Amino acid sequence: MAGEATTIEVGDYDVRVSNPDRVYFPELGVTKLDLVEYYLAVGDGIVRALRERPCMLHRFPDGLAGEKVHQKRVPNGAPPWLETVRVTFPRYNRHADELCVTKPADVIWAVQMSTVEFHPWNSRRADTEKPDEWRIDLDPMPDCPFGTVQRVATVVRELLDELGITGYPKTSGGRGMHVYVRIEPSWGFSDVRRAALAFAREVERRAPDDVTTTWWRRDRDPSALFIDYNQNARDHTVASAYSVRGVPTATVSTPVTWDEIQDLDPRDFTIRTVPARFAELGDLHAAIDDHAHSLDALLEWADYDEQSGLTTPEEKSQD
Protein backbone atom coordinates (compact mmCIF):
# COMPACT_ATOMS: atom_id res chain seq x y z
CA MET A 1 0.00 0.00 0.00
CA ALA A 2 1.34 3.41 -0.96
CA GLY A 3 -0.93 5.37 1.38
CA GLU A 4 -2.99 8.50 0.90
CA ALA A 5 -1.41 11.70 -0.36
CA THR A 6 0.00 14.13 2.15
CA THR A 7 0.90 17.80 1.93
CA ILE A 8 4.35 18.98 2.96
CA GLU A 9 4.90 22.61 3.90
CA VAL A 10 8.23 23.72 2.44
CA GLY A 11 8.93 27.36 3.23
CA ASP A 12 6.16 29.41 1.64
CA TYR A 13 4.96 26.54 -0.53
CA ASP A 14 2.79 23.48 -0.05
CA VAL A 15 3.88 20.40 -1.98
CA ARG A 16 1.46 17.51 -2.39
CA VAL A 17 3.19 14.16 -2.06
CA SER A 18 1.24 11.24 -3.45
CA ASN A 19 1.88 7.64 -2.41
CA PRO A 20 4.14 8.64 0.51
CA ASP A 21 4.45 5.06 1.75
CA ARG A 22 5.62 3.62 -1.56
CA VAL A 23 8.89 1.78 -0.93
CA TYR A 24 11.73 3.12 -3.06
CA PHE A 25 14.65 1.18 -1.55
CA PRO A 26 13.36 -2.33 -0.75
CA GLU A 27 16.48 -3.52 1.09
CA LEU A 28 16.20 -0.63 3.55
CA GLY A 29 12.46 -0.13 3.57
CA VAL A 30 12.99 3.51 2.60
CA THR A 31 9.79 5.13 1.35
CA LYS A 32 9.01 8.14 -0.77
CA LEU A 33 8.23 10.10 2.39
CA ASP A 34 11.60 9.06 3.85
CA LEU A 35 13.23 10.49 0.72
CA VAL A 36 11.28 13.73 1.17
CA GLU A 37 12.39 13.98 4.79
CA TYR A 38 16.01 13.33 3.82
CA TYR A 39 16.05 16.16 1.26
CA LEU A 40 14.37 18.50 3.75
CA ALA A 41 17.11 17.68 6.28
CA VAL A 42 19.88 18.67 3.84
CA GLY A 43 17.86 21.43 2.19
CA ASP A 44 20.45 24.21 2.35
CA GLY A 45 23.13 21.94 0.94
CA ILE A 46 21.16 20.44 -1.95
CA VAL A 47 19.81 23.85 -2.98
CA ARG A 48 23.33 25.32 -2.98
CA ALA A 49 24.55 22.43 -5.13
CA LEU A 50 21.72 22.85 -7.66
CA ARG A 51 21.02 26.56 -7.52
CA GLU A 52 20.10 28.01 -10.93
CA ARG A 53 21.62 25.10 -12.85
CA PRO A 54 19.81 23.13 -15.53
CA CYS A 55 19.12 19.84 -13.81
CA MET A 56 18.44 16.39 -15.20
CA LEU A 57 16.33 14.16 -12.98
CA HIS A 58 16.89 10.45 -12.46
CA ARG A 59 13.42 9.18 -11.64
CA PHE A 60 12.25 5.82 -10.31
CA PRO A 61 8.44 5.89 -10.62
CA ASP A 62 8.11 2.41 -9.12
CA GLY A 63 11.13 2.54 -6.84
CA LEU A 64 14.46 0.87 -7.52
CA ALA A 65 12.70 -2.33 -8.53
CA GLY A 66 11.22 -0.57 -11.55
CA GLU A 67 12.44 1.35 -14.56
CA LYS A 68 14.88 4.25 -14.23
CA VAL A 69 13.93 7.35 -16.20
CA HIS A 70 16.41 10.07 -17.22
CA GLN A 71 14.26 13.18 -17.54
CA LYS A 72 15.47 16.53 -18.84
CA ARG A 73 12.19 18.26 -19.55
CA VAL A 74 9.86 19.49 -16.82
CA PRO A 75 6.46 17.95 -17.61
CA ASN A 76 3.26 19.84 -18.20
CA GLY A 77 1.27 20.51 -15.06
CA ALA A 78 4.18 21.64 -12.89
CA PRO A 79 3.22 24.25 -10.27
CA PRO A 80 3.46 27.88 -11.40
CA TRP A 81 6.15 28.67 -8.81
CA LEU A 82 8.54 26.06 -10.24
CA GLU A 83 11.33 27.66 -12.27
CA THR A 84 12.94 26.26 -15.40
CA VAL A 85 15.83 27.13 -17.69
CA ARG A 86 15.88 26.46 -21.43
CA VAL A 87 18.87 24.66 -22.88
CA THR A 88 19.40 23.88 -26.55
CA PHE A 89 20.88 20.91 -28.37
CA PRO A 90 22.01 22.37 -31.71
CA ARG A 91 23.08 19.04 -33.19
CA TYR A 92 19.51 17.80 -32.98
CA ASN A 93 17.74 21.16 -33.36
CA ARG A 94 16.00 20.60 -30.04
CA HIS A 95 15.61 22.32 -26.72
CA ALA A 96 14.51 21.38 -23.20
CA ASP A 97 13.08 23.39 -20.34
CA GLU A 98 14.91 21.79 -17.42
CA LEU A 99 14.31 22.18 -13.71
CA CYS A 100 16.10 25.22 -12.27
CA VAL A 101 16.23 24.88 -8.48
CA THR A 102 16.13 28.10 -6.46
CA LYS A 103 14.45 26.89 -3.25
CA PRO A 104 13.83 23.73 -1.24
CA ALA A 105 10.26 23.37 -2.53
CA ASP A 106 11.64 22.77 -6.03
CA VAL A 107 13.61 19.78 -4.73
CA ILE A 108 10.62 18.33 -2.90
CA TRP A 109 8.45 18.76 -6.01
CA ALA A 110 11.04 16.71 -7.91
CA VAL A 111 10.92 14.00 -5.24
CA GLN A 112 7.14 13.99 -5.55
CA MET A 113 7.78 13.28 -9.24
CA SER A 114 9.75 10.18 -8.11
CA THR A 115 13.20 11.75 -8.49
CA VAL A 116 15.94 10.04 -6.50
CA GLU A 117 19.07 11.53 -8.11
CA PHE A 118 19.79 15.14 -9.15
CA HIS A 119 22.29 15.72 -11.97
CA PRO A 120 22.96 19.43 -12.59
CA TRP A 121 24.95 21.08 -15.36
CA ASN A 122 28.17 22.85 -14.43
CA SER A 123 26.78 26.15 -15.75
CA ARG A 124 23.96 28.38 -14.55
CA ARG A 125 20.97 29.99 -16.21
CA ALA A 126 22.63 33.42 -16.46
CA ASP A 127 24.69 31.89 -19.29
CA THR A 128 24.29 28.17 -19.76
CA GLU A 129 27.17 28.14 -22.27
CA LYS A 130 29.77 29.40 -19.75
CA PRO A 131 30.47 26.91 -16.95
CA ASP A 132 31.27 28.25 -13.49
CA GLU A 133 32.23 24.86 -12.08
CA TRP A 134 35.18 22.64 -12.98
CA ARG A 135 34.63 19.03 -11.96
CA ILE A 136 37.48 16.63 -11.21
CA ASP A 137 35.99 13.15 -11.43
CA LEU A 138 38.10 10.38 -9.89
CA ASP A 139 36.52 7.36 -11.56
CA PRO A 140 37.98 3.97 -10.54
CA MET A 141 38.06 1.19 -13.12
CA PRO A 142 36.49 -2.14 -12.07
CA ASP A 143 39.59 -3.55 -10.36
CA CYS A 144 40.74 -0.27 -8.82
CA PRO A 145 40.59 -0.31 -5.00
CA PHE A 146 39.42 2.69 -3.00
CA GLY A 147 42.92 3.04 -1.58
CA THR A 148 44.04 4.18 -5.03
CA VAL A 149 41.30 6.81 -5.05
CA GLN A 150 42.56 8.05 -1.69
CA ARG A 151 46.16 8.26 -2.90
CA VAL A 152 45.20 10.13 -6.05
CA ALA A 153 43.04 12.55 -4.06
CA THR A 154 46.18 13.52 -2.16
CA VAL A 155 47.97 14.27 -5.43
CA VAL A 156 44.99 16.31 -6.63
CA ARG A 157 45.01 18.34 -3.43
CA GLU A 158 48.75 19.02 -3.68
CA LEU A 159 48.48 20.14 -7.30
CA LEU A 160 45.52 22.40 -6.59
CA ASP A 161 47.46 23.95 -3.70
CA GLU A 162 50.40 24.64 -6.03
CA LEU A 163 48.01 26.42 -8.39
CA GLY A 164 46.46 28.43 -5.55
CA ILE A 165 43.08 26.85 -6.23
CA THR A 166 40.57 25.71 -3.61
CA GLY A 167 38.90 22.40 -4.34
CA TYR A 168 35.83 21.01 -2.59
CA PRO A 169 35.83 17.19 -2.40
CA LYS A 170 32.88 14.85 -2.06
CA THR A 171 32.20 11.17 -2.37
CA SER A 172 30.48 10.19 -5.59
CA GLY A 173 27.98 7.96 -3.86
CA GLY A 174 29.74 5.07 -5.57
CA ARG A 175 33.38 3.96 -5.57
CA GLY A 176 34.91 7.25 -6.69
CA MET A 177 35.25 10.84 -5.62
CA HIS A 178 34.59 14.27 -7.11
CA VAL A 179 36.37 17.55 -6.48
CA TYR A 180 34.57 20.75 -7.47
CA VAL A 181 36.25 24.07 -8.19
CA ARG A 182 34.37 27.31 -8.64
CA ILE A 183 35.70 29.08 -11.75
CA GLU A 184 35.10 32.39 -13.46
CA PRO A 185 32.35 31.95 -16.09
CA SER A 186 34.67 33.25 -18.81
CA TRP A 187 35.20 30.12 -20.91
CA GLY A 188 33.04 27.78 -22.93
CA PHE A 189 32.70 24.06 -22.33
CA SER A 190 35.47 23.20 -24.78
CA ASP A 191 38.07 25.27 -22.95
CA VAL A 192 36.97 24.06 -19.51
CA ARG A 193 37.32 20.50 -20.78
CA ARG A 194 40.79 21.27 -22.21
CA ALA A 195 41.84 22.71 -18.85
CA ALA A 196 40.45 19.65 -17.05
CA LEU A 197 42.38 17.34 -19.36
CA ALA A 198 45.62 19.29 -18.84
CA PHE A 199 45.17 18.98 -15.08
CA ALA A 200 44.39 15.26 -15.37
CA ARG A 201 47.52 14.68 -17.45
CA GLU A 202 49.67 16.38 -14.82
CA VAL A 203 48.15 14.19 -12.10
CA GLU A 204 48.90 11.18 -14.33
CA ARG A 205 52.55 12.29 -14.66
CA ARG A 206 52.83 12.48 -10.87
CA ALA A 207 51.05 9.18 -10.21
CA PRO A 208 51.68 7.08 -13.34
CA ASP A 209 51.13 3.77 -11.57
CA ASP A 210 47.67 4.79 -10.38
CA VAL A 211 46.18 7.16 -12.94
CA THR A 212 45.11 6.95 -16.57
CA THR A 213 43.72 9.55 -18.95
CA THR A 214 43.35 7.05 -21.80
CA TRP A 215 40.26 7.96 -23.80
CA TRP A 216 38.90 4.56 -24.78
CA ARG A 217 37.69 2.45 -21.90
CA ARG A 218 38.82 -0.78 -23.59
CA ASP A 219 42.40 0.53 -23.60
CA ARG A 220 42.56 1.37 -19.90
CA ASP A 221 44.23 -0.72 -17.22
CA PRO A 222 41.30 -2.23 -15.27
CA SER A 223 43.12 -1.56 -11.99
CA ALA A 224 43.74 2.14 -12.74
CA LEU A 225 41.87 5.26 -11.77
CA PHE A 226 40.53 7.26 -14.71
CA ILE A 227 40.28 11.03 -14.27
CA ASP A 228 37.17 11.67 -16.31
CA TYR A 229 37.77 15.15 -17.73
CA ASN A 230 34.90 14.62 -20.14
CA GLN A 231 32.46 15.30 -17.31
CA ASN A 232 33.19 18.95 -18.12
CA ALA A 233 31.82 18.64 -21.64
CA ARG A 234 28.52 20.29 -22.53
CA ASP A 235 25.45 18.49 -21.18
CA HIS A 236 27.50 15.97 -19.19
CA THR A 237 26.37 15.73 -15.60
CA VAL A 238 27.25 13.95 -12.37
CA ALA A 239 25.23 13.49 -9.21
CA SER A 240 25.22 16.66 -7.13
CA ALA A 241 26.42 17.07 -3.59
CA TYR A 242 23.79 15.57 -1.24
CA SER A 243 22.12 13.61 -4.03
CA VAL A 244 20.98 10.16 -3.00
CA ARG A 245 22.13 7.52 -5.48
CA GLY A 246 19.77 5.02 -7.03
CA VAL A 247 21.47 1.97 -5.53
CA PRO A 248 20.08 -0.54 -3.00
CA THR A 249 22.11 0.90 -0.11
CA ALA A 250 20.88 4.49 -0.77
CA THR A 251 24.36 5.99 -0.57
CA VAL A 252 24.73 9.76 -0.82
CA SER A 253 27.24 11.88 -2.72
CA THR A 254 28.57 13.62 0.38
CA PRO A 255 30.90 16.60 0.90
CA VAL A 256 33.92 15.70 3.00
CA THR A 257 37.01 17.50 4.23
CA TRP A 258 40.38 16.79 2.64
CA ASP A 259 41.65 15.45 5.95
CA GLU A 260 38.84 12.88 6.15
CA ILE A 261 39.60 11.24 2.84
CA GLN A 262 42.39 8.90 3.98
CA ASP A 263 40.20 7.22 6.60
CA LEU A 264 36.69 7.34 5.16
CA ASP A 265 34.59 4.56 3.68
CA PRO A 266 32.14 5.98 1.10
CA ARG A 267 29.63 3.28 1.99
CA ASP A 268 29.13 4.95 5.37
CA PHE A 269 27.38 7.96 3.82
CA THR A 270 23.75 7.02 3.28
CA ILE A 271 20.26 8.43 3.46
CA ARG A 272 20.20 7.21 7.07
CA THR A 273 23.51 8.75 8.23
CA VAL A 274 23.98 11.98 6.28
CA PRO A 275 21.19 14.05 7.94
CA ALA A 276 22.85 13.75 11.38
CA ARG A 277 26.23 14.57 9.83
CA PHE A 278 24.71 17.62 8.13
CA ALA A 279 23.08 18.76 11.36
CA GLU A 280 26.46 18.53 13.12
CA LEU A 281 28.81 19.89 10.45
CA GLY A 282 26.58 21.94 8.18
CA ASP A 283 27.35 22.16 4.49
CA LEU A 284 31.07 21.59 3.94
CA HIS A 285 30.67 23.23 0.52
CA ALA A 286 29.10 26.38 2.00
CA ALA A 287 32.05 28.57 0.98
CA ILE A 288 32.35 27.29 -2.58
CA ASP A 289 30.89 30.48 -4.08
CA ASP A 290 33.16 32.81 -2.12
CA HIS A 291 35.90 32.87 -4.75
CA ALA A 292 35.99 32.01 -8.45
CA HIS A 293 39.30 30.87 -9.91
CA SER A 294 40.93 31.48 -13.28
CA LEU A 295 41.76 28.70 -15.73
CA ASP A 296 44.52 30.67 -17.46
CA ALA A 297 47.38 28.57 -16.06
CA LEU A 298 45.70 25.30 -16.98
CA LEU A 299 44.92 26.51 -20.48
CA GLU A 300 48.60 27.34 -20.88
CA TRP A 301 49.34 23.75 -19.87
CA ALA A 302 46.80 22.58 -22.45
CA ASP A 303 48.48 24.67 -25.17
CA TYR A 304 51.86 23.19 -24.27
CA ASP A 305 50.51 19.63 -24.35
CA GLU A 306 48.92 20.18 -27.74
CA GLN A 307 52.05 21.82 -29.15
CA SER A 308 53.99 18.79 -27.89
CA GLY A 309 51.78 16.50 -29.95
CA LEU A 310 49.24 15.37 -27.36
CA THR A 311 45.81 15.41 -28.91
CA THR A 312 42.52 16.29 -27.26
CA PRO A 313 40.04 13.43 -27.71
CA GLU A 314 36.85 14.28 -29.55
CA GLU A 315 34.14 15.67 -27.32
CA LYS A 316 30.97 13.63 -27.20
CA SER A 317 27.71 15.55 -26.81
CA GLN A 318 24.49 14.04 -25.55
CA ASP A 319 20.76 14.63 -25.94
N, C-alpha and C positions, 0 to 999 in steps of 0.2 A: 504494500500500500504506500502510495506517495504522499498521502495526506492532503488536507485542504490548503488552499492558498493562504499566505500570510502577507501582511504588509510591514515592511521594514522602514523605519524613519532614518534617513541618512542626511544629516544636516537639515537643509530647508526642503528636502524632497522626500516623497513617499515612493518606495519601490515595491511593487507587488511581486512576490515570489511564489510562483506556482510549484506544486509538487515538492514542498520543502523536505519531505522525508524520503525522497528518492535516493537510493544508495548510489553514490558515484564511485567509491573505492571499496569494492566488496571485501577485500582482505582486512580492511581496517574498520569497516562499517561506517565510513564517513559519508554523510548525506549532503545534499545540496545546501541545506541550511547550515551545516558545519562549514561548508566552503564559504558561504556568505559571512559567517561569523569570523572566519580566519581573515578574510580580506578587510573586514571592518577593523580588526585588531591591528593590522599593519597598514592602515589607510594612508597615513602621511607618507610612508615609504613607497607604496605602490603608485600613488599619485605622482610623487616626485619622479619616479622612474619612467612614467608614461606621459608626463605632462606635455600636451600640445604636439604629440608625435602621432603620425599615422600608425594605426595599430591593427595588426592581424590577430584574429581570435582563433584559438584552437578549441573547438567545441566538442562536447561529448553528450549529445542529446539523451542517450540512454545509459550514461555512465561509462566507465572504462570497458565494460563488457560489450559495448556497442560500437558503432562506427565513429571514427574521428573525422571531424569536418574542419577544414582550413577555410575560414571565412574572412574575406577582405571587406566586403560591402556591408554596410549597415542596412538591415532589411527595412522594408516599409512597415509603418506602424510604430516606429520608435517614438518615445516621448518627445515633446517639443523642446524640452530643455537639454536634450542630448546633443552634443556638438560633434561635427564631423569635419574632415579635411579631404579635399579632392586631390587624388594623385593620378597621374596619367601613365600609360604604358605605350609609348610611341610606336614600338615595334608592331603592336597589335591594333593600334588605333582604338584603344579602349581607355576608360578611366574607372576609378572606383572612389566612392565616398566612404572613407574608412573612419572608424571610431577615433575621436580626438579627445582623450581624457583631460578634464580640467578640474574634476572634483570627485570625491569618493562615490557619490551616487552613480556616476558613469560606470565605475568598476562594478558596483553591485548590480546595475542593469545588465551588464555583460554576463555576470554569473547567473542571473535569472535566465539569460538566453543560453545557458548550459556551457558557458565558457569556463575552462579550467586554466588554460595557459594564455598569457598575454605576450605577444611578440611585436614590439614597437620598432619603427624605423630609427635610424640614427640621425635623422633630421627632424625639424619641427615645421609647423604649418606656416610660420613667417616666411620661410623659403625652403620648400621640401627638397630642392635640388642642391642645397648647401648643408652637408652634415655638420653638426656641432658636437658629435661624439665619435671618437675613435675607439674601436673595440678590438682588444687583443684576446683572441679565442685560443686557449690551450686545449687542444682536442686530441685526447689519447687514442691511438690505434688499438685494435682489439686486444693485443697482448702487452700493452703498455701499463705498468702498475702505477698506482697513484703516487708512489714515492718519486717517480720520474716527474710527474706534474709538480710536486712540491719543490724538487730541485730546480726545475726550469722557472718556476715562479720567483725563486730567489734571483736568478739571472735577470729576469724581466725587471724586477725591482731595482737591481743595481744599475741596469742600463737606463731606466727612467730617471733615477737619481742623477746619473751623469749628465743627462740632458736637461735637468732642472724641471722635470715634468712630474706632476702628481698623478698617480694611478690609483684607482679605487677597485680593489679585488672583490670577487664574489664567487661562490660555488656556482656551477652550472645547473645544479639539480641532478646531474648525472655523474660521470666519472671525471669530468674536466673542470676547468676554471675559466673565468672571464676577468679581464681587467679593463675598466672603462676610463677613458681620459676625455675631459671636456676640452674641446678645441674651438678656435675661432671659426665661425661659419663663413670662411673666405675661400674655400676650395670646393670643387665638385666631387662627386663620388669617385671618379677616376683617379684624381690626385690623392684623395684620402686612402684609397686602396694601394696606390703606388708607395705612399709613405708607410703604410702598414706592412707591405711586403719588404721594404728596405729594413724596417725594424726587425721583422721576423728573420731575415737573412743574417743580421748581425747577431741575434740570439743564437742562431744555428752555428755561426762561426765560433761562438764562445762555448757552446755545448754540443759539439758535433756528434757525440755518442748518444745523445738523448733526443735531439730535435731534427725534424725534417721540414722543408718547405716544398718538397716535391709535389708538383701539381696533380698528377694522376694518382688516384688512390691505389691502383694496382701496382704502381711502382714504388710505393712506400714500404719501408721496413715495418712489419706488423707490431714490433715492440717499441716503435718510436712515438714521439709526441709531435703531432702536426700543428703548427701555428697557422690557423685558418684565417689568413688575411682577406680571403674573399668574403668574409662576413661584413666587410665594409663596402661591398659593391651595392649598387642601387637595388632596392627592394629585397635585399637579404636581411633577415631578422634572426635574432636569438631571443630566448626567453628573458624577460626583464627581471631586474632585482625584485624579489618577493613573489615572483610568479611560482605558483604550484606547478609541478610537472605531472603530466598525464601518465604516471607509472604506478604500479600497485602499491608502492610504499609511500606515495604522496610526498616525495621529497620537494624541497623548495630551493630555488636559486637565491642564495642568501649572502648578503654583504658580510665580509669578514675583515679583520685587521690583518695587515701583513704579518704581524708577529704570531698570529694564530695558525698560519698556514701549515707550518711544519708539524703540528700536532693534531690537526683536525681530521675528522672522518666525515666526508660529505654526506654520508648516509644518516648522520645524526640530525640533520636539519630537515625537519618535516613539518607538515601542517599541524602536528600536535606540539612540537617543541619551539617553533619559531615565534609564536605570539609572546611567550614568556620572555624569550631572549630580547625581542623588540621592546617589550615593556621595561626591561632592565637597562638595555644599552641605547635605545632609540635607534634612529636610522644612521648607520655607519657611513652612508653616502650623503648625509645631509649637507656637507660642504662642497659637493661636487660642482655646483654652479658658481662658486665664489671666484674662480679664476679660469679663464679660457687660454689654452696654450697655442703656440704657433707650431706649424708643421714645416717651417722653412728648413730647419736642419735635416729633417728626415727626407725632404724632397731633394736636398743636395745629395744625400746618400743614394737616393734612387737614381738621380742623374749619373752619378759615378758608376753605379752598378750597370746601368744600361750602356754607358760609354765603354765599359769593360767587357761588354758582350753578353751580359746576363739579360735575358729577355723577360718581359712581363707577360705571364700567361693570359690568354684571352679571357676577358670578363664575361661571365654568364649571367644574363638577365632572366628574370622570372615573371610570370603573370599567372 
